[in-house]
């Protein structure tokens, strides 16, 4: 394939006859081809085999508003003057694709369409659109309406040489239009308005910076050790924030109950009283994290900590954005031990959070074992799921880790988990900790085959920094080998959040 040149015209005119004419031998004129090359050279290509032109694809750029509803080939091309071409438009409109009969069946048209898609992405156009003929419709017109015919072609019950090809190339039928090509008797004057959406399209913006697509996440695999004061804890916290921010990370994730060592000073109390004393630090911890997020220019996910509301105790954490704003997230499902030993209550906040670089969800430890929560967040557009956790045994860790990987696959998102290691001999009900923090992805060709982007060394204090590419998620949603979100049978079942 190469760009069409005006020197190709003689051979081009000998190669094909206009397929959309009234039956007479009419070719594209020299003036028409010259104008297309002049106004939009990137949109005109030919396929050459052994120095012979055997295919071509011609296109213009138009504004979405003039093609989103009924229109004709004559109107969209300005009666083939191409005065409708608008370099500032947002739709790549196909006006011709042709392959010489002797070279059909070699997927040459598919290659030209792939080229068009690349042009669409490169020029940041919203979509490719065109009116597609349905040349076999005349065989079924007495028994089927166009809509029924299209449905049967989609189900492979009927073969249509144009529509079947377009559907297999990821185009979808937007609507049926009439009199698109008045002389197209085979299609009974009908056509399908076909559309391929550019998943990378970014609407024009006045913002200086475009949204990031590669996000860097940092995880803290936190060592439990004795701390006497909150200042001691935050000396270690700031060390990690400083280190991770030096790598230009967008997020840093701390584990669940990372501040548990402060309960040591209350060890003379019962377990439920001790953790309620720990809750007195929560507001101060939040304030310090907010200040640190601004100072180090990083979004901080604070793990979790106890919070008292009246007489009720919750397990909560904070998303502290680098612009100084914050949100609260809560543990929805508390473990039997949290209820028995500490008297915790389950939270009620189930939502996603907007940040400057991704829409994220946060689930605390046990919550990741409930797939409904992550699915609700996925329906809200979640791209990265963060999971701070605390597990004492390897089998407990395995539940969190295996479920985290399942959430990545079924919700087509990245999942980031971070836990604590070590032990706290002077704190009741904390015992030992086991963790191997990691970053997980869906399993498809663009991702690691085992779904593991990065993993920490088990039971060792460390940081882990990893990049995740949000563009890969967009590709997966549309072109993945399987598409878990798109292929759900919403006609049979649904998941909803109660008010």
N, C-alpha and C positions, 0 to 999 in steps of 0.2 A: 504494500500500500504506500502511496505517496500523494502529495498534494496535486490537484488537477492544475494543469497549465494550459494556456490558450493554444500552445503548439499542439496539444492533444486533440484539438477539435476535429480535424479531418478524420482521424482514426475513430474518435468517439462517435461521430455521426454515422460511421459505417458499422459500428458495433451493435447499436440498438435502435429500435423504433420506439417512439413515445407510447408507453403501455396505457396511458390514461387518455388517449385521444379518442376521436369518434370512429376509429377504424381505418382512417386513411394514413398514409405513410408520412407522418409529420415528425420532424426531429427538433431537438432544441436548436435554436438558431445560434449563429456565431455571436451575435450581439448579446443574447441572453447569457451565454456561458461567460463571455468576457465581463459582463456586469457582475455576475456572481463572484467571479474571481477577484474583481476589483473591490467590491464592498465587503466581502467576507471570505478571504482566502482560506482561513482555517476550516471552514465548513464544507469545502469541496474536495473530495478525494477520489482517487481511482485505484482499482486493483489491477495489477499488471502481471501476466504470466508469460514468460518467454518473450518479453518485449511487446506483448499484445495486450491491449486494454480489454479486460473481460468483465469489468464491473465498475460502477461508480455510485457515489452517494452525494447528494446535494442538499444543502440546508441553509436556512436564514435564521435570524434572531428576531423575535417579536415579543410584544408585551403580553403577559398572561391574560389581561382583561379582554383582549380581542379574540382569544381562542378558547376560553374556558367554557363557552356555551356554543350554541349552534353557529356554524359558519360553513363556507364553501371553500373549495380549493382556489377558486378564482378570487374570492375576497381576501384570503390570507396571503396570497402571492401578489396582490394588486394586479390581477389579470395577467400574471406572469411578467410583470414589469419589475417586480421585487422592490417597488417603492415602499412597501410595508416593512422592509428590513430596518430594525432599530438597534444599533449597537448598544444602547443603554437598556434594552429589554431584558427579560429574565427567562425566556423560553427558547430553547433550541428547537426549531420547527423543521421537520424533515419534509422535503418536497420531492425527493426522488431517491429510490434505491433500485439498482438494476444489476443483474448478473446474467451474462450471456448464457443462453440455454445449454450450450455444450459444456459449461463449467459449473452447472448447478449441482447441488449435492456435496460440495466440497467445503461447506461452511464458510464460504467467502463473505456472504452477507452478514453472518454473525460477527466476523472480524471487523467489518465496516461499522456495524452497530457498536461494537466494543470501542472502536475509535471515537465514535460520536459521544459515547459516555465519558470518555477521557476528556474530550473537548468541553463537555458540559461541566465536568468537575473543575477543570483548569480555569475556565472563565467564570466560575461561581454562578452558574445559571440554575434556576430552580428545578427545571425538568426538561425532558425531551417529550415533545408531543407531535402528533400528526394524525391525519385521517387515514385509517387503514381499510382497504377494500375487503370484502368478504365474497370472493369470486365464485365459491361453490354454493352460495345461498340460493341461486336460481333453481338448483336441483330440489330444494326443500321448501321453496317459498309458498307452495300451495298448502302445506301442512303446518308450517312453523312460522311464528313471528320472529323478527330479528333477535329479540331478547332470548327466546327459546333456542334459536339456532346457536347463539353465542354460548349459552350454557352447555349445550351438548358438545360443542367444540372444546370447551374448557374441561369437560369430563372425558374427553377422548372418544366420545361416541360418534363424532363426525370429524373428518379431517378437512381442514381448509388450508390451502397452501400458504396463505398470507397470515390469517389470524392464529393458526396453530404455531407458526414460527414466532410471531410477536409475543404470544403468551409464554413460550419457552425462553424468551429473552428478557423476562422480568417486566414486561409491559403489562399494564392492567387497563381494562376497558373502562373509560370514564363515563361514556354515554353513547347512545346511538344517534347519529345525525343523518338527516335526509338531504338528498340532492347535492351531496358533497361533490360528486362527479356526475353531472347530468347524463352523460352518455355511457355510464357504466351499467350496461344492461345485466351483466352477470350478477352484480351485487344488488340488482333491482333498485339502484339509486341510493342505497343505504351505505353507510360507512361506520366504522367504530372509531370514536375519538380515543386514541391510545396515549398512554402517559407512562413515562419512567421517571421516578423521583430521584433527584440527586440528594443522597442522605448527608452529604457534606456541605450542602448549601448554607450560606450564612447571609441573612438579610442585611442589606446595606445599613451601616451604623455610623454614627458620628464619633463613636468611641475610638480612642487612639490605639488601644490594644485589643486584638481579637481574642476570643475565649481560648484558653489553653486546652489542648487535647491530650498531651502527655503530662500526667500528674505524678509527682514524687511523694511517696509516703514513707514515713519513718516510724518504726515500732520500738518501744522500750520493753525489753525483757528484764523486768525489775527484780533486783535481789532484795529479799526481805532481810532486814538487819535491824538492830536496836537503834532507835532515835529517841532522844530525850525531849526535844521541842519541835514545834512546827518549822522553826528556822533551820533545824538540822535536816528535816525532810526536804525542804525547798532548796537547800544547798545542793542536794543530789538531783532534785528535779531540774534545777536550772542548768546543771552540768549536762544533762541529757538534752534539754531543749537547745542549749547552745551548740552542742555537737551535731544534732540533727539539722538545725537551721544552717549550719556551715555548709551542709550539702545541698542547700537551696530546696529543702523539702517543703511541700505545700501543707502537709499534715504531719502531726505527731500523735501517736496513740499510746496512752498509759493503761496499765491493767486495772482490773476490778480490785477494790479495797487495797490499793497500793499504800494507803496511809494507815493501814492496820497496826504497824509497829507503835503508833502513838497510844494504843490501848494498854500498853505495858504498865503505864503509871496508874491505871485503874484496875489492875489485876486483883486487888483485894476485894473488888466488888463482884457480884454475880455477872454472868455473861451478858444478860440482857441489859443490866445497868451499865456495864463497861462500854458497850457499843453506843448506848445513848450518850454517854460522856464524849465518845469519839465524835458524835454528830455536832458537838459545839464548835468544831474546827471548820465545818463545811463552808460556811459563808466566807470566812477568811481565805480558805483555799481557793474558792471561786474567784475572789478579788485578785489574788496573786496570779492566778492563771490568766485572767483577762489582761492584766498589765504585762505579763510575759509574752502573750500572743502579739500584742502591739509592738513591744520592744524588739522581739526577734522575728517579726514579720512571718508568722506561721500560725496556721489554724491548729488549735490544741483540743484534742479529745481527751478529757481528764480521767478516763477510766471510770471508777465509781466510788462512792462513799455514802455513809448513812446520812439521812436528813430527817429531822423531826418536824412534823406538822401537827401541832396540838399534841395529842397523845400517840399519834400513829407514826411509825418509823418506816421509811422507804429507802430503797437502794437507788441512788440517782447519780448522774454525772452531768457534765456540762460541755457543750461545744462552744469553745471560746474562739471567736473569729479574729483574724488579725486586724479587722477594722474597729475592734472594740466592742462589738455586739456579742451577745451570747444567747444560747438556748439550753433548755433542760431536757434531758431524756431520763427515762425511768425503767427499772427492771419490772417487767410485767408479771413474769412467773418467778416467784421466789421458791427456793428449794425447800424440801421438808426440813433440812437442818437449820436453814435460816428462820423458819417459823418456830421450830422447837427450841432452839437455843437463844434466838434474839427477838422473836416475836415480830418479824418484819411483815409488812403488808405489800401486796402487789400494786404496781402503778397502773395508770390508765392512758398514758401518752403513747400513741402509736402514730408516728408521722415521719416524713422525710425532712431534710434540712437543706436549704439552698446555701451554697458557699460561693466564693469568687471563682472557683474552678471546677466544681462538680456538684451534682445533687447526691446527697449521701443519706444513708440510714445507719442507725446505731442500735445494736441489741446487746444486752449485758448477759454474757455467759449462758445460763440455762435457757434464755429466750431463743437462742439459735436452734434449739432442739424442737421448736414449734414452727414448722414451715409456713404456717398461715401468716405470721407476722412479716416475714421477709417478702412473701408474695404480695401482700398489701402494699408494701413499700415499693416493690417493683412496678406495680400498677401505677404508682405515683411518679415513676420515672427515675428511681434510684439507680445510680451507676456504680457506687462503691458502698459496700456494707462493712462497717467497723464493729468489731466484737472484742471488748475488753473482758477478760475472764480470769477466774481463780479456781484452780483445780488442785486437789491434794494428791491424787493418785493417777497412775497412767491410764487406767480405764476411764476415769472421769475426764481426763484430757482427751482421750480418744473419742468420746461422745461429742465433745465440742468441735474437735478438729474435723471429724468425718461429716458431721452435720454442716459445718462451715463450707466444706467442699461441695456438698450436695446443694446448698443454697446458691453457690456460684454457678453451678450447672443449670439448675432449674429456673433461676431468675436472670440468667445471662448478664451477670455483673461480676465485679471483682469483690473479693472478701478478704479483709485484713483482720488478723487476730493477734492479740498480745496478752501474755500472762506473766505471773510472778514465779520466781524460783526461790529455793532456800527454805528456811524454817524460822519460826518465832517461838523459842522455848518458853518465853516469859509472857505469852499471850494465850489466854484460854480460847479454845475452839478454833485456833488457826493452824496448829500442828505444822505439817510440812507442805510444800508446794511443788507441783510438777508442771513444766510448760515447755513447749517448743513453738514459739511464735512463727507466723508465716503469712504469706500473701498468696491467695489462690485465684484461679481464673476459670472460666468455662473450658471445656475440652473440645477444641476444634482446630482446624489446620493453622489458624493464625496464633494459637496459644500453645503453651507447653503441652505435650501429649498427656502428661499425668496431671495437668491442671495446677502445678506448683510453680509459681513465679519465683518465690524465694522462701527460704526457711532458715530460722535461727538454729544455733547449736542447742540441743536439749539441755535444760537445767544449768545454763551458764548465763551470767549477767552480761548483756550486750545490747547493742542497737542493731537494727536491720533496716536498710534503706533500699527501696525498690521503686521502679517506674511502672506505671500502668497507662496504657494507651486507650483512651475513650473511643477513638475512631474505630478500633477493632470491635468494640461492642456494637457500634452502628452497623458495621458490615455483618456481624453475626446475626443481628436482629433481622436483616433483610436477605442475606445470602448464605447463612449458616447451613451446614449439612443437616442439622435439625434446628428447629426454631421453637423452643419450648414456650415462649410467651405468645408468639403469633399463632401457633398451631393448637392452642387450647380450644376445647369444644365448649365455647360459651353458650352454645345452644342447648347443652345438656346440664351444665352446672355453673355456679358462680360463687365467688367469695366476696363478702362485703363486711365493712366495719360498722358495727352498731353505733348509733348515735348515743 
